[in-house]
Amino acid sequence: MGDNRGYSLNKAGIRYVREMMQSDNMYVKEAPEAQIRHYLGINEILIRLIEAGVQREDIVWLSTAEATDYLSRLLEAHGEKIDRRRLIRPDARAVINRTAFWIEFDNSTERTRKLERKFYEYVHALTLVQNKDPVVWVAANRNRKEYLANQWEAVKKVNYEDRVDIPEMCFFVEGEELSFLESRSGLVTS
């Protein structure tokens, strides 16, 4: 979907920016090639919203670090002790017209066990703080979307069959999430 080109800095570029900003203590590292597509996929979700006509002032977008900090603060406010190494790191958090969503972009690289752990971590963290915001999973293709949805159903059946307090997990192919986000947030775009 769309143009998947992007730019990232290599080591020489990072060194140049550090010199330009006169800062040696910036923690910046070269992005692994496999991760670049992931970064682009996350950003493309936001771009699709804006290109569809959602007004910029109707969107609050939190990066991975910001979304993780937000979740961490929610847990602390509920008196939970946090081990940040074990805390789920959402790819993003979108608040559209005051309706919030957790965002996960799946680049078809994670295997079953890691996905199961992510599902469990979302359920664990969000139920502790009684957060009902849906987790929107955006996959690179239809087969992966169906795989993710099937894995979630299996995890639910084994671990959460009788629970009604677990978060809603919604699965889409890139671009399909747009109508869901717009309709859930009450926005009608062009």
Disulfide bonds with the S-S distance in Angstrom:
none
